[in-house]
Structures are given as C-alpha cells and as structure tokens.
Amino acid sequence: MNFDTIVTGDLYTIKKTLAAISTDILAEGDFHERLAPAVKQYSELMFGLTGITENQSEHLQDIITSHGRAIAAVKAGFCIKEPIRVQRFCRGLYKAVVDRLKQEPNRPVHVVYAGTGPFAALALPVMMQFKSSQLQFTLLEINEVSYNALRKVLKDLELDTYVKRFELCDAITWRVPDERIDIVISETMNYALMKEPQINIMLNMVSQLGDKVIYIPQDIGVQLTIDNGRDSLTRVADLYNFNIEAYQKIIAQSVNHNGWLFDATAVDYQPEAKGRPVYTTSIIVYNEDKLTGHDCSLNLHQPVRPALPDEACTLLFTYQDGERPGFVYQTADK
Ligand SMILES: C[S@@+](CC[C@H](N)C(=O)[O-])C[C@H]1O[C@@H](n2cnc3c(N)ncnc32)[C@H](O)[C@@H]1O
C-alpha cells in the first residue's frame, strides 16, 4: 500500500500500519533490513497526518530561551527521519517501561516526555505495545505549532487515552505535579550538547524527582578527541558525563547559587602535528541501547573553537549554560 493511501485511509488501517512500523522499530538488532523502511514510513505518515511543512513560516521558527534554542516544528519533525536515533530511543523507552511494569504490574507506568516535537516520535511506537491502563504520558512542549499538531494527531489516532497531561510550557521551569513519576525522557539536544537545553531540562527534573526515576538518556558523554581523518580517532579526555550522579552533584553544589554550577575538567594537552581537535558525543539511552560512532546526528563531531594552543598546556573545559549552551575552554594559569 502506498503512503497516500495510508494517510488518507481509515483509522483502522492507519493504526495497523503504525503498529507494524512500531514492531519493526522495536525489533532487536542494530541496522537490520526492516529498520530504514519502517522509519521512512513512520516519517511520511506523521508529516502527512499533521501537515507539518517547510512551506509555512510559523513551522520554521525556533524559540530562543535563556537556556538554549527550542527548534522549530519542522526541524523537530525531521528528527523522526534518523533510523538509529529513533530505534535506540524508542527501544530504550520500551525496555524501561517493561522494567517498571515488572516491578509494579498493577498500576500504569507514568512517563514525562519533555520536548515532544510535533509527533512525540519517541513515544508512539511504545504506546502501540501497551494498554493505556499500563502506560500514561505527561507531554511537555514549548513550541505552540508542535504542541497543537501533536494534540490533534493524538486525538485523531485515538491515542489521547495514553495522555494524562499535555502542557504547552518550558520544561526548564516546569513544576512537577504531586504524582508518582517513573520515567523522564528528553531528547532536546544537539551534538556536543550545543545550543539546545537538554542539560537544564534534566537538572530541573532531577532537582524535583531525585534518583528513584529512570532518566533517558541515562548518560550523555562529551569527549575531547583528535580526529586524524579516515575514521581514525584518538580520545584525549572524557570532559563530562551527564548522568544521575553528575546531575545530583551539580544540584548539590549549586545550592544558594543563582543558576547551575558546572565543574571544569582539567586536561593536560599535548598538541599533535596532525589531526583536528573535536568534541565527540556518546549516549547511553538505556542500558544496551546506545548512540556512538557515526550512529546519528547527535554523534557528529564539533570542532573545538577557538583553535587549541600550539604548545603543551593544561586546559580547563567547562559546560556553559545560557542562550548558547555548549563546551568552552580556557588555559589554566601556570
Ligand atoms: C530535538 S527536538 C526532538 C523532538 C522529539 N522529541 C524527537 O525526538 O523526535 C526537541 C523538541 O523539544 C522542544 N523543546 C526544546 N526546549 C524545550 C523546553 N525548554 N521546554 C519544552 N520543550 C522544549 C522543542 O521545541 C522540540 O520540539
């Protein structure tokens, strides 16, 4: 059946298609043969159903916050096109829900999904695996175009029964309701944690929910690496791993401070004649589901700027909060 027939088809056909897509996305394995076709069909289905398009200016507008950029509805929608990113996040979330249900099978698992984009692309394949009595979502999105598109498509697909709450809000300042929450998932990041507010969103959640909750991703690591070309990389240093322990440390050391305090990581740097210093990013989504190497756009290399010194020195790297988040460095005093 071709794509137009599916999008204009009856609800039963659309949901049957979505269920088949979800099974293929959640299947075990790495880049198996059913993955790319399933993700392509998923993307076509969701763009078709929501009408999110590059031809409408309000679908193209980013929102600038004081802690990074919330990307436009179209760009957030494009994230659905990345097969391995979609596979690892959906499968990680699916396995986390299964783990929680094993612990307490008689109440629904409650997932907070911060930064849904127009399709809640990481949630729909997971919804298709459970009854709404087993799984409930709180959905948060700052962009009104994405929020409205998602609200409508969930209703049209009769998936709104999985939604406990849907808020048009800033997930950086959102106050957690007095309810049990099992899992927080957010993919509001760019490679090298540049520009987007992932870390601030996670810090807001961890500061209110503590360590009893599963956070997805479990760990986001940024490294200083020398890119020698032809796929040859030399890892110089792990600059930071953002995980529950790190978030809790940042929260503890930021008490009585206006904003979050991030530690600097000292690196003894020996310049290399060849090779380009870059920031690399590796992500543990949930247990075995990881994003590393060239898996997806979140693993792209970011050149270190300004250029590193020509002589051996100690460099202090820090994650910088603010309108343009990301890593910065300075040379340590001798
Ligand atoms: C990179 S897109 C990912 C979309 C979707 N979660 C996915 O993975 O396909 C990030 C989304 O988070 C939203 N977002 C960014 N900052 C936010 C904030 N502070 N509060 C709520 N939503 C935010 C953006 O508007 C965008 O829709």
The ligand as a Tripos MOL2 file, in Angstrom:
@<TRIPOS>MOLECULE
LIG
   27    29     1     0     0
SMALL
NO_CHARGES

@<TRIPOS>ATOM
      1 C1         15.3510   17.9080   19.0540 C.3       1 LIG1
      2 S1         13.5810   18.0880   19.0600 S.3       1 LIG1
      3 C2         13.1150   16.4120   19.3500 C.3       1 LIG1
      4 C3         11.6900   16.1090   19.0870 C.3       1 LIG1
      5 C4         11.2490   14.6980   19.5040 C.3       1 LIG1
      6 N1         11.3720   14.5120   20.9250 N.3       1 LIG1
      7 C5         12.0630   13.6260   18.8100 C.2       1 LIG1
      8 O1         12.9590   13.1040   19.4540 O.co2     1 LIG1
      9 O2         11.8320   13.3430   17.6460 O.co2     1 LIG1
     10 C6         13.3610   18.8830   20.6380 C.3       1 LIG1
     11 C7         11.9620   19.3560   20.9580 C.3       1 LIG1
     12 O3         11.9840   19.8520   22.2970 O.3       1 LIG1
     13 C8         11.2910   21.0720   22.3680 C.3       1 LIG1
     14 N2         11.8800   21.8690   23.4640 N.ar      1 LIG1
     15 C9         13.1090   22.4520   23.4620 C.ar      1 LIG1
     16 N3         13.2970   23.1330   24.5870 N.ar      1 LIG1
     17 C10        12.1850   22.9690   25.3310 C.ar      1 LIG1
     18 C11        11.7910   23.4390   26.6030 C.ar      1 LIG1
     19 N4         12.5900   24.2150   27.3170 N.pl3     1 LIG1
     20 N5         10.5790   23.0760   27.0860 N.ar      1 LIG1
     21 C12         9.7590   22.2670   26.3520 C.ar      1 LIG1
     22 N6         10.0760   21.8250   25.1280 N.ar      1 LIG1
     23 C13        11.2730   22.1560   24.6240 C.ar      1 LIG1
     24 C14        11.4970   21.7140   21.0070 C.3       1 LIG1
     25 O4         10.5150   22.6860   20.7430 O.3       1 LIG1
     26 C15        11.4300   20.4970   20.0940 C.3       1 LIG1
     27 O5         10.1210   20.2460   19.7220 O.3       1 LIG1
@<TRIPOS>BOND
     1     1     2 1
     2     2     3 1
     3     2    10 1
     4     3     4 1
     5     4     5 1
     6     5     6 1
     7     5     7 1
     8     7     8 2
     9     7     9 1
    10    10    11 1
    11    11    12 1
    12    11    26 1
    13    12    13 1
    14    13    14 1
    15    13    24 1
    16    14    15 ar
    17    14    23 ar
    18    15    16 ar
    19    16    17 ar
    20    17    18 ar
    21    17    23 ar
    22    18    19 1
    23    18    20 ar
    24    20    21 ar
    25    21    22 ar
    26    22    23 ar
    27    24    25 1
    28    24    26 1
    29    26    27 1
@<TRIPOS>SUBSTRUCTURE
     1 LIG1         1 GROUP 0 **** ****
